[in-house]
Amino acid sequence: MSYRKFSLGKTRQAFTLIELLVVIAIIAILAAILFPVFAQAREKARQASCISNFKQGALGIMMYMQDYDEAFPVMTAEYGVWTPQPNWAWGQMVFPYIKNWQIHRCPSNGTATEAVVSEGATNPLTREFNYALHSGLGFNYMHLTPFTTAVGPAGGNLFSPQTNAAVGQPAATIMLADSIWDKAGTAPAGGGNWFIEAPCFQNSGTAYWFGGWRIDTATDWLQFGGTHPFHQQSVTVAYVDGHVKATRIGDLAKGCNVRTKTLTDPTAANGITNEYLWDRL
């Protein structure tokens, strides 16, 4: 009987250089497409966290108002006073209803670190005051708690908080918005800021503290009145009725000429245009 020997081995061919280059090119193209998508997904997650923070902050203010004759908390106990006692910032007044300083930090603001927001203070009251000053929930002080000519015991001007009943359209009146403390070049620096300045001051009962929006200066923290588009050109905004949504930075100036600080439709009812979102008192 004769046997035949069969070879079980197969001749293997290696990839050619061109095939390898094609594969590498495809991987590079896919990476270029997917990496921005991943970055956007991460930012969307941070934005969702920021919206949650704002909802808690707005709820804290609304709970505070229930205990204080429906009046908004004052921005600070006395305007221009920078010691923890007798001065207090609004975040400290609302803190008993929230009990969490983390909600005052925007997850997309990488400058809001512990060292920055506490300013290195070791005294608990000073640290608390600094936390409140570096809040990323900027308060619409001009329309909701304008400062007055009255002088307090520490020598600073006092504020006159509005009541909830005085707000004609709570769902269209801004209460809180993303904020920055300062800028390093064109980038945010120093964490958040406990107040923001509106584009227009009509019917606010007060003047600007720092002069309002400086729309033409990208290196100025007041370019958008202290607000900043952290979330893909959007700002997180809480309204007086408690609802929160992302708003395009340009939409915050609707109804106002930010250069002249005047309403674009001064003939509208009560001097307020339908699209102006800051003062619906």
ZIVENFEN-V249071 format. One record per residue. N is the residue number from 1. OMEGA is omega in radians with two decimals (NA if undefined). BURIAL is 1 if it has 24 or more other ideal C-beta (glycine too) atoms within 12 Angstrom, else 0. D_FIRST is the distance of its C-alpha to the first C-alpha in Angstrom with 2 decimals. Layout:
BEGIN
N|OMEGA|BURIAL|D_FIRST ; N|OMEGA|BURIAL|D_FIRST
END
This chain:
BEGIN
1|3.14|0|0.00 ; 2|3.13|0|3.70 ; 3|3.03|0|6.68 ; 4|3.11|0|10.07 ; 5|3.10|0|13.13 ; 6|3.11|0|16.06 ; 7|3.10|0|19.56 ; 8|-3.14|0|21.72 ; 9|3.09|0|24.80 ; 10|3.11|0|27.30 ; 11|-3.12|0|29.86 ; 12|3.12|0|33.25 ; 13|3.12|0|36.46 ; 14|3.04|0|39.78 ; 15|3.04|0|43.00 ; 16|3.14|0|45.11 ; 17|-3.14|0|48.66 ; 18|3.13|0|50.07 ; 19|3.10|0|48.10 ; 20|3.13|0|49.36 ; 21|3.11|0|52.89 ; 22|3.14|0|52.70 ; 23|3.13|0|51.62 ; 24|3.14|0|54.39 ; 25|3.13|0|56.90 ; 26|3.12|0|56.00 ; 27|3.14|0|56.41 ; 28|3.12|0|59.74 ; 29|3.12|0|60.97 ; 30|3.12|0|60.09 ; 31|3.14|0|61.84 ; 32|3.13|0|64.89 ; 33|-2.99|0|65.05 ; 34|-3.09|0|64.43 ; 35|3.07|0|66.47 ; 36|3.11|0|69.81 ; 37|3.11|0|68.82 ; 38|3.14|0|68.16 ; 39|3.11|0|71.51 ; 40|3.12|0|73.30 ; 41|3.09|0|71.72 ; 42|3.14|0|72.94 ; 43|3.08|1|76.40 ; 44|3.10|0|76.48 ; 45|3.09|0|75.80 ; 46|3.12|1|78.63 ; 47|3.10|1|80.88 ; 48|3.09|0|80.19 ; 49|3.13|1|81.14 ; 50|3.12|1|84.29 ; 51|3.09|1|85.27 ; 52|3.11|0|84.90 ; 53|-3.13|1|87.18 ; 54|3.11|1|89.76 ; 55|3.11|1|89.73 ; 56|3.11|1|90.44 ; 57|3.13|1|93.15 ; 58|3.12|1|94.80 ; 59|3.10|1|94.68 ; 60|3.12|1|96.28 ; 61|-3.14|1|99.12 ; 62|3.08|1|99.65 ; 63|3.08|0|99.84 ; 64|-3.09|1|102.30 ; 65|3.11|1|104.43 ; 66|-3.12|0|104.67 ; 67|-3.08|0|106.37 ; 68|3.02|0|108.68 ; 69|3.09|0|110.43 ; 70|3.10|0|107.58 ; 71|3.08|1|108.34 ; 72|3.03|1|105.63 ; 73|3.09|1|105.30 ; 74|-3.10|1|107.17 ; 75|2.93|1|105.09 ; 76|-3.10|1|106.71 ; 77|3.10|1|109.79 ; 78|3.12|1|111.70 ; 79|3.06|1|110.84 ; 80|3.12|0|110.68 ; 81|-2.98|1|110.61 ; 82|3.02|0|107.70 ; 83|-3.08|0|108.07 ; 84|3.12|1|106.33 ; 85|0.11|0|109.67 ; 86|-3.06|0|111.50 ; 87|3.08|1|109.02 ; 88|3.05|1|105.98 ; 89|-3.02|1|103.35 ; 90|3.13|1|102.27 ; 91|3.09|1|98.86 ; 92|-3.14|1|100.64 ; 93|-3.09|1|102.74 ; 94|-3.03|1|99.71 ; 95|3.14|1|97.48 ; 96|-3.14|0|98.55 ; 97|-3.09|1|97.04 ; 98|3.12|1|93.70 ; 99|3.13|0|93.30 ; 100|3.13|0|90.57 ; 101|-3.10|1|91.20 ; 102|-3.13|0|87.62 ; 103|3.14|1|88.39 ; 104|-3.13|1|90.75 ; 105|3.08|1|87.88 ; 106|-3.13|1|85.92 ; 107|3.11|1|82.20 ; 108|3.11|1|82.03 ; 109|-3.10|1|84.89 ; 110|3.14|0|83.25 ; 111|-3.12|1|86.67 ; 112|3.13|1|87.78 ; 113|-3.13|0|86.70 ; 114|-3.12|0|88.39 ; 115|-3.11|0|90.17 ; 116|-3.02|1|91.53 ; 117|3.12|1|92.68 ; 118|-3.10|1|94.32 ; 119|3.06|1|95.76 ; 120|-3.11|0|95.27 ; 121|3.09|0|98.01 ; 122|3.08|0|98.03 ; 123|-3.06|0|100.90 ; 124|-3.11|0|99.43 ; 125|3.11|0|102.11 ; 126|3.11|0|101.67 ; 127|3.12|0|97.89 ; 128|3.12|1|98.36 ; 129|3.14|1|100.79 ; 130|3.06|1|98.39 ; 131|-3.10|1|95.51 ; 132|-3.14|1|97.79 ; 133|-3.10|1|98.84 ; 134|3.10|1|95.23 ; 135|3.06|1|94.17 ; 136|3.11|1|91.80 ; 137|-3.09|1|93.60 ; 138|-3.04|1|96.40 ; 139|3.12|1|99.44 ; 140|-3.00|1|101.46 ; 141|-3.01|1|104.68 ; 142|-3.07|1|106.84 ; 143|-3.07|1|106.86 ; 144|3.10|1|106.14 ; 145|-3.08|1|108.10 ; 146|3.09|1|110.32 ; 147|-3.02|1|112.38 ; 148|3.09|0|116.16 ; 149|3.11|0|119.23 ; 150|-3.07|0|119.92 ; 151|-3.14|0|119.47 ; 152|-3.10|0|117.91 ; 153|3.13|0|118.93 ; 154|3.08|0|116.64 ; 155|3.14|0|118.11 ; 156|3.10|1|115.33 ; 157|3.12|1|115.54 ; 158|3.12|1|114.61 ; 159|3.13|1|112.27 ; 160|-3.07|1|113.11 ; 161|3.04|1|110.09 ; 162|3.05|1|109.86 ; 163|3.14|0|109.32 ; 164|-3.13|1|106.53 ; 165|-3.12|0|109.14 ; 166|-3.12|1|110.20 ; 167|-3.07|1|106.80 ; 168|-3.11|0|107.07 ; 169|-3.08|1|103.37 ; 170|-3.10|1|101.22 ; 171|-3.12|0|97.94 ; 172|3.14|1|98.98 ; 173|-3.11|1|100.52 ; 174|3.06|1|98.43 ; 175|-3.09|1|98.69 ; 176|3.05|1|95.91 ; 177|3.07|1|93.59 ; 178|-3.08|1|91.12 ; 179|3.07|1|93.14 ; 180|3.14|1|93.00 ; 181|-3.07|1|95.31 ; 182|3.05|1|95.19 ; 183|2.98|0|93.09 ; 184|-2.94|0|91.59 ; 185|3.09|0|91.56 ; 186|-3.08|0|90.20 ; 187|3.09|0|88.12 ; 188|3.11|1|89.44 ; 189|2.99|0|90.66 ; 190|3.14|1|92.23 ; 191|-3.12|1|90.82 ; 192|-3.11|1|92.62 ; 193|-3.01|1|96.29 ; 194|3.07|1|98.24 ; 195|3.07|1|100.02 ; 196|-3.14|1|99.48 ; 197|-3.12|1|102.01 ; 198|3.12|1|102.27 ; 199|-3.14|1|102.47 ; 200|-3.06|1|105.91 ; 201|-3.14|1|108.65 ; 202|3.10|1|110.71 ; 203|3.14|1|111.96 ; 204|-3.12|1|110.50 ; 205|-3.14|0|113.88 ; 206|3.04|1|112.85 ; 207|3.04|0|112.11 ; 208|3.02|1|108.88 ; 209|-3.08|1|108.34 ; 210|3.05|0|106.42 ; 211|3.06|0|107.14 ; 212|-3.03|1|104.25 ; 213|3.03|1|101.29 ; 214|-2.91|0|100.91 ; 215|-3.06|1|98.39 ; 216|-3.10|0|98.46 ; 217|-3.05|0|97.65 ; 218|-3.12|0|93.99 ; 219|-3.11|0|94.68 ; 220|3.14|1|97.34 ; 221|3.11|1|96.43 ; 222|3.11|1|98.88 ; 223|3.07|1|97.02 ; 224|3.11|1|96.36 ; 225|-3.13|1|99.06 ; 226|3.01|1|96.85 ; 227|3.14|1|94.00 ; 228|-3.14|1|90.59 ; 229|-3.12|1|87.59 ; 230|-2.93|1|84.99 ; 231|3.08|1|82.64 ; 232|3.12|0|81.43 ; 233|3.09|0|85.00 ; 234|3.11|1|86.07 ; 235|3.04|1|88.55 ; 236|-3.06|1|88.43 ; 237|3.01|1|91.72 ; 238|-3.12|1|93.32 ; 239|-3.02|1|96.15 ; 240|3.14|1|99.20 ; 241|3.07|0|97.85 ; 242|-3.13|1|94.86 ; 243|-3.05|1|92.08 ; 244|3.07|1|89.91 ; 245|3.05|1|87.97 ; 246|-3.09|1|86.60 ; 247|3.09|1|89.02 ; 248|-3.06|0|88.62 ; 249|3.13|1|90.91 ; 250|-3.12|0|92.71 ; 251|3.13|1|93.52 ; 252|-3.12|1|95.60 ; 253|-3.14|1|98.18 ; 254|3.12|1|98.54 ; 255|-3.10|1|102.18 ; 256|2.96|1|103.36 ; 257|-3.00|0|104.09 ; 258|3.14|1|102.85 ; 259|3.12|0|104.80 ; 260|-3.12|0|108.17 ; 261|3.14|1|107.40 ; 262|3.10|0|108.77 ; 263|-3.10|1|107.46 ; 264|3.11|1|106.25 ; 265|-3.06|0|108.15 ; 266|-3.13|0|111.46 ; 267|-3.13|0|112.90 ; 268|-3.12|0|110.45 ; 269|-3.13|0|111.80 ; 270|3.14|0|113.05 ; 271|-3.09|0|111.90 ; 272|3.12|1|108.28 ; 273|-3.11|1|105.59 ; 274|-3.05|0|102.96 ; 275|-3.14|0|100.12 ; 276|-2.92|1|101.71 ; 277|-2.98|1|99.75 ; 278|-3.03|1|101.74 ; 279|3.07|1|105.16 ; 280|-3.13|1|105.42 ; 281|NA|1|108.39
END
